[in-house]
């Protein structure tokens, strides 16, 4: 068992994307579309694209760091299985109920980001027995060659393919219908690759600070530059077809469901490059993000029902009714276009929710610290002097 220093920038990045996640989920209940004709609406959605990739990637990094505190790979493997299955159960119960405020499971079941993270942890439990380099290669291959998994069911006879397709759709779209009432937002294959790559990235995180910062910038900026070149070529050279949006909007909107290679370059590149730049970030804003980043599962379980309640309150104050019928299948809210919120109201509700979440997360962090979950207080800002062990990201990474 090894002592692992906490990397402050990981908490800050995770806290930032948790705030972005709140923006996206308030947007769901506001009825504002996912992208749109105006720059305000488009970028309100675009900034939230960083959430799922950052959490899946850093969940893998957290698994690597947490494994260094445990007595061998067997202990880490068991940990990942139990935590992963816990997240799957939470997705199907608490989180699903928080989104919809109903229990009509025959009509709507969501395989969302927590479902995906849970099963990826379960599968990562098998990968951790491989050498770190092999895990990195496996992760990259799953991301780069993910489309091959969509072709595999087509190699089966038609009679078998129809029976396999509903289950296969959880791993990658098979081109065949799935189960009625089940909506799959995040398929497992490319996201397992993201988490595996994040696990291998843990070897960089534990390197000497100068080497770590240099490698993070090299990897992050290279991925970002590659995205810019490829996206620019596609947006400005390929015909727009029926898409009337400006070329910039098309370039910044690569496929997410399932997540494309270009989408991962766009989001993971800047995320990795940002880590070394935030290692010495200080101040109240940085502390706010750190607070969120250290209690991710608590934040996630609390933020959806809080946003749901505050959104209904906003609807009541604005329209005199809460419109519960629109949110029976949230996050696929059915809000008539004429009644959607404007961006000022959306961001006002976001600010209220983030303030309330900060108070709750701050209380929970203090409670956890007193109970010993976070060890002794950090005595200095220098990350070389941190004595508190890393809080396992895998303990509850949302997306």
C-alpha positions as CSV (number, residue, x, y, z in Angstrom):
1,X,0.0,0.0,0.0
2,X,1.4,3.4,-1.0
3,X,0.6,6.9,0.1
4,X,-0.8,9.0,-2.8
5,X,-0.7,12.8,-2.8
6,X,-3.8,14.6,-3.9
7,X,-3.6,16.4,-7.2
8,X,-5.6,19.6,-6.6
9,X,-6.1,20.3,-10.3
10,X,-8.0,17.0,-10.7
11,X,-10.5,18.2,-8.1
12,X,-10.8,21.6,-9.8
13,X,-11.4,20.2,-13.3
14,X,-13.9,17.8,-11.9
15,X,-15.6,20.6,-10.0
16,X,-15.7,22.8,-13.1
17,X,-17.4,20.1,-15.2
18,X,-19.9,19.5,-12.4
19,X,-21.0,23.1,-12.6
20,X,-21.2,22.7,-16.4
21,X,-23.3,19.6,-15.8
22,X,-25.7,21.7,-13.8
23,X,-26.1,24.1,-16.7
24,X,-27.0,21.3,-19.0
25,X,-29.5,19.7,-16.6
26,X,-31.2,23.1,-15.9
27,X,-31.4,23.5,-19.7
28,X,-33.3,20.2,-19.9
29,X,-36.0,21.4,-17.6
30,X,-36.1,24.8,-19.2
31,X,-36.9,23.4,-22.6
32,X,-34.0,25.2,-24.3
33,X,-32.9,23.0,-27.2
34,X,-29.6,21.2,-27.3
35,X,-27.8,23.6,-29.6
36,X,-29.6,26.1,-31.8
37,X,-29.5,29.0,-34.2
38,X,-28.1,31.5,-31.8
39,X,-24.6,31.5,-30.4
40,X,-25.9,31.8,-26.8
41,X,-28.0,28.6,-27.1
42,X,-25.4,26.8,-29.1
43,X,-22.6,27.4,-26.6
44,X,-24.8,26.8,-23.6
45,X,-25.0,23.2,-24.8
46,X,-21.5,23.1,-26.2
47,X,-19.6,23.8,-23.0
48,X,-21.4,20.9,-21.3
49,X,-19.9,18.4,-23.8
50,X,-16.8,18.3,-21.6
51,X,-18.7,16.7,-18.7
52,X,-19.0,13.0,-19.6
53,X,-15.5,12.6,-21.2
54,X,-13.8,14.3,-18.2
55,X,-15.6,12.2,-15.7
56,X,-15.1,8.9,-17.5
57,X,-11.4,9.7,-18.1
58,X,-10.8,10.9,-14.5
59,X,-12.7,7.9,-13.1
60,X,-10.1,5.8,-14.7
61,X,-7.3,8.0,-13.2
62,X,-9.0,7.7,-9.8
63,X,-9.0,3.9,-10.1
64,X,-5.3,3.9,-10.8
65,X,-4.6,6.2,-7.8
66,X,-6.9,4.3,-5.5
67,X,-5.3,1.0,-6.5
68,X,-2.0,2.3,-5.1
69,X,-3.6,2.5,-1.7
70,X,-4.9,-1.0,-1.8
71,X,-3.2,-4.3,-1.2
72,X,-2.9,-5.5,-4.7
73,X,-4.9,-5.7,-8.0
74,X,-7.4,-8.1,-6.5
75,X,-8.5,-5.6,-4.0
76,X,-8.8,-2.9,-6.7
77,X,-10.8,-5.3,-8.9
78,X,-13.2,-6.1,-6.2
79,X,-13.6,-2.4,-5.4
80,X,-14.4,-1.5,-9.0
81,X,-17.0,-4.3,-9.3
82,X,-18.8,-3.3,-6.1
83,X,-18.7,0.4,-6.8
84,X,-19.7,-0.1,-10.4
85,X,-22.7,-2.2,-9.6
86,X,-23.7,0.3,-7.0
87,X,-23.7,3.0,-9.6
88,X,-25.8,0.9,-11.9
89,X,-28.4,0.3,-9.2
90,X,-28.5,4.0,-8.4
91,X,-29.1,4.9,-12.1
92,X,-32.1,2.6,-12.2
93,X,-33.6,3.7,-8.9
94,X,-32.7,7.0,-7.3
95,X,-31.4,8.8,-10.4
96,X,-34.2,7.7,-12.6
97,X,-36.8,8.8,-10.0
98,X,-35.0,12.1,-9.6
99,X,-35.3,12.9,-13.3
100,X,-39.0,12.0,-13.7
101,X,-40.6,12.2,-10.2
102,X,-42.6,9.1,-11.2
103,X,-42.2,5.3,-11.1
104,X,-43.6,4.3,-14.5
105,X,-40.7,2.0,-15.4
106,X,-42.7,0.2,-18.1
107,X,-42.8,3.5,-20.0
108,X,-39.3,4.9,-19.5
109,X,-35.9,3.5,-18.3
110,X,-32.7,5.4,-18.9
111,X,-29.3,3.9,-19.4
112,X,-27.5,7.2,-18.8
113,X,-24.1,8.3,-17.8
114,X,-24.1,6.7,-14.3
115,X,-25.2,3.4,-15.8
116,X,-22.3,3.7,-18.3
117,X,-19.7,4.6,-15.7
118,X,-20.9,1.7,-13.5
119,X,-20.5,-0.9,-16.2
120,X,-17.2,0.5,-17.4
121,X,-15.9,0.2,-13.8
122,X,-17.0,-3.4,-13.7
123,X,-15.2,-4.2,-17.0
124,X,-12.2,-2.1,-16.0
125,X,-11.9,-4.5,-13.0
126,X,-10.8,-7.2,-15.5
127,X,-8.4,-4.8,-17.4
128,X,-6.5,-3.8,-14.3
129,X,-4.7,-7.2,-14.3
130,X,-3.0,-6.1,-17.5
131,X,0.2,-4.0,-17.6
132,X,-0.5,-0.3,-17.7
133,X,0.9,0.0,-21.2
134,X,-1.5,-2.7,-22.4
135,X,-4.4,-1.0,-20.8
136,X,-3.5,2.3,-22.5
137,X,-3.4,0.5,-25.9
138,X,-6.7,-1.3,-25.2
139,X,-8.3,2.0,-24.3
140,X,-7.1,3.8,-27.4
141,X,-8.1,0.9,-29.7
142,X,-11.6,0.9,-28.2
143,X,-12.0,4.6,-29.0
144,X,-10.3,4.5,-32.4
145,X,-11.9,1.4,-33.8
146,X,-15.3,1.5,-32.0
147,X,-17.3,1.2,-35.2
148,X,-16.1,-2.4,-35.6
149,X,-18.4,-3.3,-32.7
150,X,-21.4,-2.0,-34.7
151,X,-20.5,-4.4,-37.6
152,X,-20.2,-7.6,-35.5
153,X,-24.0,-8.2,-35.2
154,X,-24.3,-7.9,-38.9
155,X,-22.1,-10.9,-39.4
156,X,-24.7,-13.1,-37.6
157,X,-27.6,-14.8,-39.3
158,X,-30.8,-12.6,-39.3
159,X,-32.6,-15.0,-37.0
160,X,-29.9,-14.7,-34.3
161,X,-29.2,-11.0,-35.0
162,X,-32.7,-9.9,-33.9
163,X,-32.3,-11.7,-30.6
164,X,-28.8,-10.4,-29.9
165,X,-29.5,-6.8,-30.9
166,X,-31.3,-5.6,-27.8
167,X,-28.5,-6.6,-25.5
168,X,-25.8,-5.6,-28.0
169,X,-27.2,-2.1,-28.2
170,X,-25.9,-1.4,-24.7
171,X,-22.4,-2.0,-26.0
172,X,-22.7,-0.3,-29.4
173,X,-25.6,0.5,-31.7
174,X,-26.4,-2.7,-33.7
175,X,-28.7,-1.1,-36.3
176,X,-31.5,-3.2,-34.9
177,X,-34.4,-2.2,-32.5
178,X,-33.8,-2.5,-28.8
179,X,-36.2,-3.0,-25.9
180,X,-39.3,-0.9,-25.8
181,X,-39.2,1.8,-23.1
182,X,-35.4,1.6,-22.6
183,X,-33.4,4.6,-23.8
184,X,-29.6,4.2,-24.1
185,X,-27.7,7.4,-24.0
186,X,-24.2,6.1,-23.4
187,X,-23.1,2.9,-25.0
188,X,-20.2,1.1,-23.2
189,X,-17.5,0.4,-25.8
190,X,-16.0,3.8,-26.6
191,X,-16.5,5.0,-23.0
192,X,-14.7,1.9,-21.6
193,X,-11.8,3.0,-23.8
194,X,-12.0,6.5,-22.3
195,X,-11.9,5.1,-18.8
196,X,-9.1,2.7,-19.6
197,X,-7.0,5.5,-21.1
198,X,-7.7,7.5,-18.0
199,X,-6.4,4.6,-15.9
200,X,-3.2,4.5,-17.8
201,X,-3.0,8.3,-17.5
202,X,-2.6,7.7,-13.8
203,X,1.0,6.7,-14.4
204,X,1.6,10.3,-15.7
205,X,-0.3,11.8,-12.7
206,X,2.2,10.2,-10.2
207,X,5.2,11.4,-12.2
208,X,7.4,14.2,-10.9
209,X,5.5,17.5,-11.1
210,X,7.6,19.0,-13.9
211,X,7.4,15.8,-16.0
212,X,3.7,15.5,-15.3
213,X,3.0,19.1,-16.4
214,X,5.1,18.7,-19.5
215,X,3.4,15.5,-20.6
216,X,-0.1,16.8,-19.9
217,X,0.5,19.8,-22.1
218,X,2.0,17.7,-24.8
219,X,-0.8,15.2,-24.9
220,X,-3.6,17.8,-24.4
221,X,-2.4,20.3,-26.9
222,X,-1.6,17.7,-29.5
223,X,-5.1,16.2,-29.2
224,X,-6.7,19.7,-29.4
225,X,-4.6,20.6,-32.5
226,X,-5.6,17.4,-34.2
227,X,-9.2,18.1,-33.6
228,X,-9.0,21.7,-34.9
229,X,-7.3,20.5,-38.1
230,X,-9.7,17.6,-38.8
231,X,-12.9,19.5,-37.7
232,X,-11.9,22.5,-39.9
233,X,-11.4,20.3,-42.9
234,X,-14.8,18.6,-42.4
235,X,-16.7,21.8,-41.7
236,X,-15.2,24.0,-44.4
237,X,-14.5,21.4,-47.2
238,X,-17.3,18.9,-46.8
239,X,-20.7,20.1,-48.1
240,X,-23.1,21.4,-45.5
241,X,-26.0,19.5,-47.0
242,X,-29.2,20.3,-45.1
243,X,-27.4,21.8,-42.2
244,X,-27.9,25.6,-42.3
245,X,-25.7,26.4,-39.3
246,X,-22.5,28.4,-39.7
247,X,-19.3,26.4,-40.4
248,X,-18.0,27.0,-36.8
249,X,-21.1,25.5,-35.3
250,X,-20.8,22.4,-37.5
251,X,-17.1,22.1,-36.6
252,X,-17.8,22.2,-32.9
253,X,-20.7,19.6,-33.1
254,X,-19.2,16.2,-33.8
255,X,-21.4,13.1,-33.0
256,X,-21.9,12.3,-29.3
257,X,-24.4,9.4,-29.4
258,X,-22.4,7.2,-29.8
259,X,-19.4,9.4,-28.9
260,X,-17.2,9.9,-31.9
261,X,-13.4,10.0,-32.1
262,X,-13.6,13.7,-33.0
263,X,-15.8,14.5,-30.0
264,X,-13.3,12.9,-27.7
265,X,-10.4,14.9,-29.2
266,X,-12.4,18.1,-28.8
267,X,-13.2,17.4,-25.1
268,X,-10.4,15.4,-23.7
269,X,-7.6,17.4,-25.3
270,X,-8.4,20.7,-23.5
271,X,-9.3,18.8,-20.3
272,X,-5.8,17.2,-20.1
273,X,-4.0,20.4,-21.1
274,X,-5.9,22.3,-18.4
275,X,-4.7,20.1,-15.6
276,X,-1.2,21.5,-15.2
277,X,-2.5,25.0,-15.6
278,X,-4.7,24.6,-12.6
279,X,-2.3,22.9,-10.2
280,X,-1.6,26.1,-8.4
281,X,-5.0,27.8,-8.9
282,X,-6.1,29.5,-5.7
283,X,-8.9,31.8,-4.5
284,X,-12.5,31.5,-3.7
285,X,-13.6,30.3,-7.2
286,X,-10.9,27.5,-7.2
287,X,-12.0,26.5,-3.7
288,X,-15.6,26.3,-4.8
289,X,-14.7,23.9,-7.6
290,X,-12.5,21.9,-5.3
291,X,-15.4,21.5,-2.9
292,X,-17.6,20.1,-5.7
293,X,-14.8,18.0,-7.1
294,X,-14.2,16.2,-3.8
295,X,-17.7,14.9,-3.2
296,X,-18.9,13.9,-6.8
297,X,-21.4,11.3,-5.9
298,X,-23.1,13.4,-3.2
299,X,-23.3,16.3,-5.7
300,X,-24.7,14.1,-8.5
301,X,-27.4,12.5,-6.4
302,X,-28.4,15.8,-5.0
303,X,-28.2,18.1,-8.0
304,X,-30.9,16.3,-10.2
305,X,-33.8,16.4,-7.7
306,X,-32.7,20.0,-6.7
307,X,-32.7,21.2,-10.3
308,X,-36.0,19.4,-10.9
309,X,-37.6,21.1,-7.9
310,X,-36.2,24.6,-8.6
311,X,-37.2,24.3,-12.2
312,X,-40.8,23.4,-11.3
313,X,-40.8,26.4,-8.9
314,X,-39.6,28.6,-11.7
315,X,-42.3,27.3,-14.0
316,X,-44.9,27.9,-11.3
317,X,-43.8,31.5,-10.7
318,X,-43.7,32.2,-14.4
319,X,-46.8,30.3,-15.7
320,X,-48.8,29.6,-12.6
321,X,-48.4,25.8,-13.1
322,X,-45.6,23.3,-12.8
323,X,-46.2,21.4,-16.1
324,X,-45.2,18.0,-14.6
325,X,-46.5,16.3,-17.7
326,X,-43.6,17.7,-19.7
327,X,-41.0,15.9,-17.6
328,X,-42.3,12.3,-17.4
329,X,-39.4,11.2,-19.5
330,X,-36.7,13.8,-18.4
331,X,-34.0,14.4,-19.6
332,X,-36.2,14.2,-22.8
333,X,-38.5,17.0,-21.7
334,X,-41.3,17.9,-24.1
335,X,-41.6,21.7,-23.7
336,X,-43.5,23.5,-26.5
337,X,-41.2,25.9,-28.3
338,X,-43.2,29.0,-27.5
339,X,-43.0,28.3,-23.8
340,X,-39.2,27.6,-23.5
341,X,-37.2,29.8,-21.1
342,X,-34.9,32.5,-22.2
343,X,-31.2,32.2,-21.3
344,X,-31.3,34.9,-18.5
345,X,-33.9,32.8,-16.5
346,X,-31.9,29.6,-17.3
347,X,-28.6,31.0,-15.9
348,X,-30.4,32.6,-12.9
349,X,-31.7,29.1,-11.9
350,X,-28.3,27.7,-12.5
351,X,-26.7,30.3,-10.1
352,X,-29.3,29.5,-7.4
353,X,-28.8,25.8,-7.7
354,X,-25.0,26.0,-7.7
355,X,-25.1,28.2,-4.6
356,X,-27.4,25.7,-2.8
357,X,-25.2,22.8,-3.9
358,X,-22.1,24.5,-2.6
359,X,-23.6,24.9,0.9
360,X,-24.7,21.3,0.9
361,X,-21.4,20.0,-0.5
362,X,-19.4,22.1,1.9
363,X,-21.3,20.7,4.8
364,X,-20.8,17.2,3.5
365,X,-17.1,17.7,3.0
366,X,-16.7,18.9,6.6
367,X,-18.7,16.0,7.8
368,X,-16.6,13.5,5.8
369,X,-13.4,15.1,7.0
370,X,-14.5,14.8,10.7
371,X,-15.4,11.2,10.1
372,X,-11.9,10.5,8.8
373,X,-12.8,9.8,5.1
374,X,-10.4,12.5,4.0
375,X,-7.6,12.1,6.5
376,X,-5.8,15.1,8.0
377,X,-6.3,18.6,6.7
378,X,-4.0,19.8,4.0
379,X,-1.2,21.8,5.7
380,X,0.1,23.7,2.7
381,X,-0.7,24.7,-0.8
382,X,2.3,23.0,-2.3
383,X,1.2,19.7,-3.8
384,X,4.5,18.1,-2.7
385,X,3.4,18.6,1.0
386,X,-0.1,17.3,0.7
387,X,-0.7,14.6,3.3
388,X,-4.3,13.8,2.5
389,X,-4.8,10.7,0.4
390,X,-6.6,11.0,-2.9
391,X,-10.4,10.6,-2.6
392,X,-11.3,7.8,-5.0
393,X,-12.8,9.4,-8.1
394,X,-14.5,6.1,-8.8
395,X,-16.4,6.4,-5.5
396,X,-19.0,8.4,-7.4
397,X,-18.0,10.1,-10.6
398,X,-20.9,11.5,-12.5
399,X,-21.0,12.8,-16.0
